């Protein structure tokens, strides 16, 4: 009985190690992307945000990006709402810079994943 339990514990330990290794690999791949995104945010300023906000018919990629931002911030994704609420937030850039992946809800992750399948 003890041998069987020890075997089960070893199997579970191996599975946990595999899961950890997979998670570490995903993190290793994600860190440069996150670093790059933050560097790009550092290049933006309120003037850039105002320019985007003033556009009633933005380029498809700008609209797509802002829809993704709205999803991450758990806001509505229609352009009028994005202009009136998301782009009007004086703290928008800081919110994005300080966004932590572990605080993103599973529902929000699913919405982003669904949105990204349209690319």
N, C-alpha and C positions, 0 to 999 in steps of 0.2 A: 504494500500500500504506500509506504513512504517513497519507494523508488518511482512509483507511478506519479505521485505528486511532484517529486523532484523533476521528472521528465516534463511534466506539464508546465512547471515553473520555468524550466530551461527553454521550452518552446515559446512561451509567452515573452520571455526575456529576449529571445532572438527576434520575434515579431516587433517588439518595441524598439529594438536597436535598428531594425530595417526601416521602421517608420521614422525614427529620428534621423537616420541617414538621408531618407527621401526629403524630409522637411528641411534639413540643413542644405541640401542641394537646391531646393526651390528658393530658399532664402539667399543663397550664394548668387543665384541667377537674378533675383529680384533687386538686390541691393544696388547694383550699378544703374538699373533703370530708375529706381527711386532717387538716387543721387542726381542723375541727369535731370529728372523732373523738377527737383528742388532748385537746381542751377538755372533751369529755364524760368521758373517762377521768380527767381532773383532778378531776372532781366526785365520783368514786367513792372509797370508802375501804374498809378491811378489814371494817367493820361491814356495809356493803352486800354485800360478798362473802359474809360469814357468813350473812346473811339469805337470799341466793340458795341457798347451800349447804344450809341447813336445810330447804329446801322439797323434799319427796319427789315432788311432782307440780306442777312449775312451769308457769306460763302458757306457751302454745305459742311466743310470741315470745321469751320468756326462754330457753326450751329451744333454739329455733332459733339464737339469738344465741350461746349457749354452745357449741353444736355447731360453729358457724363458727369460734369462738375455738379450740376443740380442733383443728379441721382446720389452722388457721394455725400452731398450736404442734406439729403433727404428732403429736397424741394420738388415742386412741380417742374415738369420739363417743357412746358410750352414757352415759346419765345417771349411772349408778353410778360409772363411771370419771371422768367430769367432776367429780363431787362429791369423790371420794377423791383424785384426782391434780391436776386443773387448778385447782379452786377451793381446794384445800388448800395450794397453792404461795404462800408468803408474798411471793414476788417477781412474782406474776402481773401486777399493774398495771404494774410497771416493764418487764417483758418486752413487754407490749403497747405501751407508750409508745415503746419502743426498737426495735420491729419495723421492719425496713427492707424495702421492697418488692423491692429487688434481691436480697435473700437468700431470698425465697420461691421454692421449687423449682417447676419447671413442673408437676410432678405435683400439688403442693398447690394451685397456681393452677387446675388443671383440676378438682380436687375442689370448690373454692369456687365455680367457675363452674357446675358441675353442681348444686351445692346451691342456688345462687341462682335456677336455672330453676324451682324448685318454689314460688317465691313467687307 
